[in-house]
């Protein structure tokens, strides 16, 4: 279980990092495409880039640090001695 929580934390961190990197690249690409559309003029005036963006928001994935700490506390305690 602890390994699963650790993987969740590391995957969540990696997804947040990737989303940030790709959001920056996407913004740059959007600017470039908008510039090209402006150069195109009237024939391209109906093109919209409003839907060009991320729909997922990985920053809302909660941390499982508290659960990991609880598992560590249970693992390091001597339950048998406590129950005797």
Backbone torsions as a table, in degrees:
resi	resn	phi	psi	omega
1	UNK	NA	-41.3	179.0
2	UNK	-62.3	-39.3	178.7
3	UNK	-63.8	-39.1	178.8
4	UNK	-64.6	-44.1	178.3
5	UNK	-64.1	-38.4	177.6
6	UNK	-63.1	-42.1	177.9
7	UNK	-64.7	-39.4	177.7
8	UNK	-60.0	-46.7	179.9
9	UNK	-62.0	-46.3	-177.6
10	UNK	-69.1	-38.1	177.8
11	UNK	-66.3	-41.8	178.2
12	UNK	-60.6	-45.9	178.7
13	UNK	-61.2	-43.2	-179.6
14	UNK	-65.4	-41.7	178.2
15	UNK	-62.3	-41.0	178.4
16	UNK	-63.6	-42.1	178.9
17	UNK	-63.3	-47.1	179.4
18	UNK	-63.1	-41.1	179.7
19	UNK	-61.7	-41.8	178.9
20	UNK	-62.7	-46.7	179.6
21	UNK	-62.0	-46.8	-177.9
22	UNK	-70.9	-31.1	176.8
23	UNK	-64.0	-41.3	177.8
24	UNK	-65.1	-43.7	179.0
25	UNK	-65.6	-39.5	179.7
26	UNK	-64.9	-40.1	177.9
27	UNK	-62.6	-41.6	177.9
28	UNK	-64.4	-43.1	178.7
29	UNK	-64.7	-41.1	178.1
30	UNK	-60.3	-43.6	178.3
31	UNK	-60.8	-42.6	179.4
32	UNK	-64.0	-44.0	179.5
33	UNK	-65.9	-40.9	177.6
34	UNK	-60.6	-40.2	177.6
35	UNK	-62.7	-43.6	178.3
36	UNK	-62.9	-41.3	178.9
37	UNK	-64.9	-38.4	177.5
38	UNK	-65.4	-40.6	177.4
39	UNK	-63.9	-32.8	-179.4
40	UNK	-66.3	-36.2	177.7
41	UNK	83.4	-144.8	-173.7
42	UNK	-55.6	-42.3	-178.6
43	UNK	-59.1	-24.3	-177.5
44	UNK	-106.2	9.1	-172.9
45	UNK	-66.3	-22.5	-179.1
46	UNK	-90.7	-0.9	-179.8
47	UNK	-79.4	131.0	-179.6
48	UNK	-122.9	139.4	177.4
49	UNK	-107.0	17.5	-177.0
50	UNK	-58.1	-32.9	-177.4
51	UNK	-90.4	2.7	179.5
52	UNK	-83.4	97.0	-178.9
53	UNK	-179.7	172.8	178.7
54	UNK	-80.5	137.4	175.4
55	UNK	-97.4	-28.3	180.0
56	UNK	-82.0	147.1	176.8
57	UNK	-130.1	94.7	-175.6
58	UNK	-75.3	-10.1	179.7
59	UNK	-70.5	-12.2	179.9
60	UNK	-89.6	-2.0	177.0
61	UNK	-70.6	120.4	-176.3
62	UNK	-72.5	152.5	175.2
63	UNK	-73.7	149.1	175.2
64	UNK	-113.8	23.8	179.2
65	UNK	-59.6	-39.7	-179.3
66	UNK	-63.4	-41.4	179.0
67	UNK	-67.7	-39.0	177.3
68	UNK	-62.3	-43.0	179.0
69	UNK	-61.9	-43.0	178.9
70	UNK	-61.9	-41.9	178.0
71	UNK	-64.0	-40.8	177.8
72	UNK	-62.9	-42.2	179.4
73	UNK	-61.6	-43.2	179.1
74	UNK	-66.4	-42.7	-178.6
75	UNK	-64.7	-36.3	-176.7
76	UNK	-85.9	-10.7	179.4
77	UNK	-84.1	158.9	178.4
78	UNK	-101.4	86.1	-175.7
79	UNK	-62.6	-36.6	-179.0
80	UNK	-62.3	-46.3	180.0
81	UNK	-66.0	-36.3	179.7
82	UNK	-66.3	-36.7	-176.8
83	UNK	-82.0	-14.6	-178.5
84	UNK	-77.3	NA	NA
